[in-house]
């Protein structure tokens, strides 16, 4: 259908006898690449009769060769995508992965902020104060130098504060931020493996349906041939009409199966595009062969589980929770800061400008806070216990997923072996029944039953092949062994 529309568009353009200037060529090229054939026709209808000096310009050859160039270029750009290409696109465009990357970026910024708290802080302060009575903004400097007073006081100063000891709170906050950054990285790894798993399964589903469509088309072609032969026999009064009607029904049923498979592959491509993070129209076709070559090597499951990103993440959360308890406990210890100020003060109209400075240390310790510090510590300890339980739950879930994946893999292997034998048996039965029918020793009912059994056997085989590959992918995901390109 797409090719027919393009062919009609070419004919309309040539028939219109138009001239394409550079801007029109760019417009046509962009519309064609996006597949907007209706817009293409509208654009050329707008420019169909371009006149210059009262005469219609005609340029058959330039239009013809320009269209050949565009179509050839477009045909060269459109090619089926392999599984690796689909995964590469997903790793670059998936919103889930991009969100994880932004979480990592945010955690890095938070880490910079935590480290910055350990360094001196320098502020520039300025103020204007109006007092209700003259106020000595410069104290007396001796018996002969009286204090300077004013109701309007202007001040500016640099204020320096440098932490010396904070009970481990600042270093603990840095550690929390570092762990959080590692947690976000583990989340991204887990998300990437999950995306790759979904893309792989969706890709394999498209391959399965492509093979099923081939089988259905072959079945429809065989039934159509059988229908035509029976129609000739019916006209020669060598076959009953009921036999012809049975073939018609079977033929219509196989056509419906073909339509169902074609629509299913369209939905499968939409799913693939969704997991890739692109529009469904950006996935023209896929290239590959669904096989059962890949095997699972025997490995120690417990060692594999340690490498699962979600288990690593849960372990890091436990460590982070412990650090939060230490930070909360640090509030019970004193804090010690070095402080300093340097600036100038003046009265009204900035007269008697004087330089003032001070330097020293400030220590503080909590004496009474109505149990706030104790409650914060208790809260962090409770969250630590929760993190430990979440780690245990994650390990149990991971073990369950591995066991289920191994079970599905064993079932898929058995199902695949049985379906392969069923296909061989169905093909042989079909061959025998067809020969019997042609020799007049069989009935059309036997042929149709054999045809139906063959179609079912092929459908079951391709489903078993898909289930096997899905089980392989699920095992890799469960054991955290899906390779992610960095």
N, C-alpha and C positions, 0 to 999 in steps of 0.2 A: 504494500500500500504506500509506504514511504517513497519507494522508487517511482511509482506511478505518478504521485503528486509532483515529484521533482521533474519527471519527464514532461508532464503537462505544463509546469511552470516554464520550462525551457522553450516549449513550443509557443506559449503565449508571449514570451519575451521577444522571440525572433519574429513572430507574426506582427508584434507591435511596431517593429522597425524603429527602435529608440536608440538614442545615443547616451552612453554612460559616461558622465564626467567622473573625475577622481573621487569626489565626495559621494556620488551615487554608488560607485563601486565599493567604497568602504561600507556604506550602509547595507548594501546587498550582502557583502561578505559576512558582516556581523550577524545579520538576520539568518543567513543560511547556516552558519555554524551553530546557532542556537536552535535550529530546526523550526523556525517560525515561518512556515511556508505560506500561511494566509497573509502575514504581514508582507512577505516578499511580493506576492501578487498585488497587494494594495499599493506598495511603493512604486512598482512598475506601471500600474494603471495611472498613478499621479503624473508620471513622467512619460506617458505613452506617446503623446504628441508634442514634442518639444519643437518650437519654431524659432527660426533665426532668419531675420530679414524677410519674413513672410513665407519662407519655404521650410517644409518639413525635412529635417536631416535624416538620412537613412544610413545605417551602419550595420549591415548584416554580419560581415566577417569579424569585426571587432567584438561584437556581442557574442558571437558563436565561440570564438577562441577564448574569450574571457570566461565564459561559462565552463568550457572544458577545463580551463586552468583551476577554477574554483572547485569544481566537482572532484577533480583529481587530487587537489590538495586536501579537500575534506575527507575523501576516501582514505588517504594516507594517514590522516590523523586518527581516525576511528579504528581501533583494534581491540580485540578481546583482552581482558585483564587476567593475569595469573593470580594465584593465591598470594604469592609474595608481594605483588603490586598492590593488591587489595589491603593487605596488612600494613604496608608502608603508608598508604593513604590514610588508613584508620589511625595510625600512630601520630600522624601529622594533623588530622582534621577532626578527630573525635572530640566532641564537647566534653565528654567525661575526662579524657586525658588532659585536655587544655585546662579544665577546672583544677585538676590535680597539680598541674604545673604552676598555676597561679597560687595555689595553697602553699607550695614549696617556696615560691617567691615571697609570699607574705611572711612565712616563718623566718626566712633569711633576714627580712627587714626587722622583724621582732627581735632576732638575735643581735643585730647591730644596736638596737635600742637598749637591750639588756647590758651589753658590753659598755655602752656609753655611760651608764649610771656609775661605773667604777672610776670614771675620769673626773677631773675638776669641772665645775660649772661656773661660768663667768657671765654675769648679767650687767647690763647698763640700766641704772634706775634714774629717773628724774621726777621731781615733785615740786608743787607749789602749794604752800599752806598759808592761810590767813588766820591769825590768832585773834582772840577777843581782847588781848592786851599785849603790849610789847613783850616779846619773848627773847631771852638771850640765846641767839643761835650760835654765838661764839662765846665760850666761857672766858672768865677772867684769866689772864696769863701772869698775874702778879699784882703786887700792891700798887704799881704805877700804871698798869694796863687794865682798864676796866673791861667788863663784858660788853659786847655789842648786842643791842636789842633791836627788834623790829616786829611789826605786826604782819608783815609780808615776808615769807621766807622762801627762797628758791634754792633747790638742792639738786645736784647731779653727782653720781658716784658709780664706780665699778664695784660690784660685789662678787667676791670669789668664795666658793665653798668646795672643799675637797674631802670626800669620805676617807677616813683612816681605818675605822673598824665599825662594822655593822652587824656583828654576830653571825656572819656567814650568809646574810640574806642576799647581798648583791651577787656574790659568786654562785649562790644557789639558784638565783634567777637566771643567770647565764647558762647554767647547766640545764635548767628546765627548757630554755629556748633551744639549746643545742639538741636535746632529746626530741623536742617538738619538730624540729627540722628533719631529724631522722625518721620520725613517725610519718610525716608527710611524704617523704621519699618512699617509704614502705607502702603507703597507701597508693601512690602512683604506680609502683610495681605491680601491686595486686590488681589495680584497675586496668593496667595495660594487659596483664595476662587474661583478665576477664574479657576485655575487648577482643583480643586475638582469638580467644576461644569462641566467642560469638561469631566473629567474622569467618572463622574456619568452618564452623557448622553451617552457617548460612551459605557459604561458597559451595560446600559439598552438597547441600540440598539442591542448589541450582544444577550441579553436575548430575545428580541423581535424576532430576526431572528431565534434563536434556536426553539422557539415555532412555528414559521411559517414553518420551515423545517419539524417539526414533523407533522404539518397539511398537508403539501404537500406530505410527504411520505405516510401518511394515504390515501390521495386522489389517489396517483399513485397506491398504493396497491389495492384499491377498483376498480379502472378503469381496472387494469390488470386482476383482477378476472372477471369483467364484460366482458372484451375482450375475455377471454378464454371461458366463458359460451356462448357468442355469436358465437364464432368460432365453438363450438360444435353444436349449433343450426343451423348454416349455413351448416355444413356438413350433418345434418339430414334434410336439406331443410325446416326448420321451421323458418328461419329468412332470411331477404333479405340481399344481399351483401352490399347494401348502409348503412345499420345499422352497420355492422361490420366496414366499412370504417369510419363512423362518430366516432365510439368509438376509432379507431386507431388514428384519428386526435386529439381527445380530450386527449387521453393517451399521445401522443407526446407533446401536449401543456403543460400538467401537468408536464411531465418530464423536459421540458424547464424551467418551473417555479421553479422546485426543484433545477436545476442547477444554476439558477439565484440567488436563495436564498442562496445557499452554497457559491457562489462567493461573494455575498454581505456580508456574515458573515466573510469571510476572510478579506475583506476590513475594516469591522467594527473593527476587532481585530487589524489590522494595525493602525487604528486611535486611538484605546485605548492605544496601546503600545506607540504611538507618544506622547500622552498627559501624559503618565506615565514617559516618558523620557527614555525608554528602546527600545531595538531592537524588531521588530515584532515577532521574533522567541522565545522570552523570555516569551511570554504570551501563554501557552499551551491551556488553556480553562478557562471558568469562571463558577462559581456555584452561583445559586440564582434563585429566582422566581419573575417575574414581576407582581406586584399586584397594587391595587388601595386603599390600606389600609390607607396610610398616608394622613392626611388632613391638611389644613391650618387653624390655629387658628386666630380668629379675634383680631387684635392688632392696636394700634394707629400708623398710617403710619409715621407721622412726628417724633415720638420718635424713630422709627426704622431707619429712614433716618439719624439721627444724629450719628448712630453707623456705617454707611457705611465707610469703610476705605478710599475711594476716597474723600468723603466729609471731613473727618478728615484731610486728606492730604492737601486738598485745603485750609482748615481753617488754618493749620499750615504754609502754604506758605504765606498767608496774614500776619500773625504775623511775619514771617521772613522778609518779605518785609518792614514792619514798622521798624524793628530793623535795617535794612540796611540804611534806611533814617536817623536814629539817628546816626549811625556810620559815615555816610557821613557828617552829620552836625558837628560831633565832630572835623573834620579837621579845623574848624574855631577857635577852642579853643587852648590855648598854651599847649605845652608839657614840662614836667619837668622830668629830669633823674638825678640819682646819678651816678657819674663816678669815676673811680680810675685806676691808672696804677702803677705797681711795676715791676722793671727789672734792667738790667745792660747794660752799654755801655763801649766800648773799642775802641782803635785805632788799628793801624797796629800791627799784630802779637799778638793781644789780650793783649797789654801792658796797664798799667794804667786802670785796670778794676774798674769801679765805679758803685755803686748802686744808682738808681734814682727812685723816686716815686712821685705820685701826686694824689690828691683826691679833689672832689668838686661836684658841681651840674651844669647842663647845661639846660638852658631854651630856647625855641624857639617858635615863633609865626609867622604865615603867615601874611605878609604885602600886597603883591601883587602877584597874579598868573595868571593874564589875564582871570579871570572868571572860572578857572578850577574847583575850589571847588563848586561854584554855579551850574555849569553844571552837576557835579556829583550828587549833591543833587536833581536837577530837574530830572535827569535820574532815580534815585531811587524812587522818588515820582510817576513818570509815571509807573514804574514797579509795584509799590504798587497798583495803580488803576487797572492795568491789572490783578494782582492777585485777586483783589476783584471781577472783572468781571468773571474771570475763576471760582471762587467759586460759583457765581450766576449761571453760565452755568452748573456747575457740579450738583448743586441742582435741576435745571430744568431737566437735563438729568436723574437724579436719580428718580425724580417724574414720568417722562414719562415711564421709565423702570418698575416702580412699577405698574402704571396704565395698561401698556401693559401686564405685567405678570398676573395681576388679570383678565384681559379680556381673555387672552389665557387659563387661568385656568377654567373660567366659560364655555368657548367654549369646552374645553377638557372634562369637566364633562358631558356636554350634549351629546357630540359625543360618549363618552364611554357608557352612558346609552342606546343610540339608537343602537349602535353596538352590545351590549349584547343581546338585543331583536332580532336583525336581525340574530344573530347566532342561537338562539333558533328556530326561524321561519324557517331558511334554513335547519337546521338539521331535523326538523319535515317534511318539504316538501320533502327532500331527502328520508326519510324513507317511506313516502307514495308512492312516484313515483317508488321506488324500488320494493315495494310490488305489485303495480299495474302492473309493467312490468313482474314480475315473475308469476303473475296470468294471464298474457296475455291480461290485460285490458288497458295497457299503451304502449307507444312507447319509443323507445330508445332515441328519440329526447327529450322527456320530462325528461328522466333520466339524460341525459347529461346536459340539462339546469339546472336541480336541483343541479347536481354535481358542475357545474360552479358557481352557485349562492352560494353554501355552501363554496366553496374555497374563493370566493370574500368576503363573510361575515366574515370568519375567519381571512383573511388578514386585513380587515378593523378593526376588533376587536383588534388584536394585535397592529396595528398602533395607534388606539385610546388609548390603554393602555400605549404605549410608549409616546404618546403626553401628556397624563395626568401626567406621572412622570416627563417629561421634563418641563412641566408648573410648577410643584411643585419646581423643582430645580431652575428654572429661577426666581421664586418668592423669594426664599431664597437668591439667589445671588443679586437680585435687592434690597432687604431689608437689606443685609449685615448680615444675620442670619446663614450663613453656618458655622458650627463649624470646627475650625482648631485645630488639635492636636499640642500642643507645644512640 
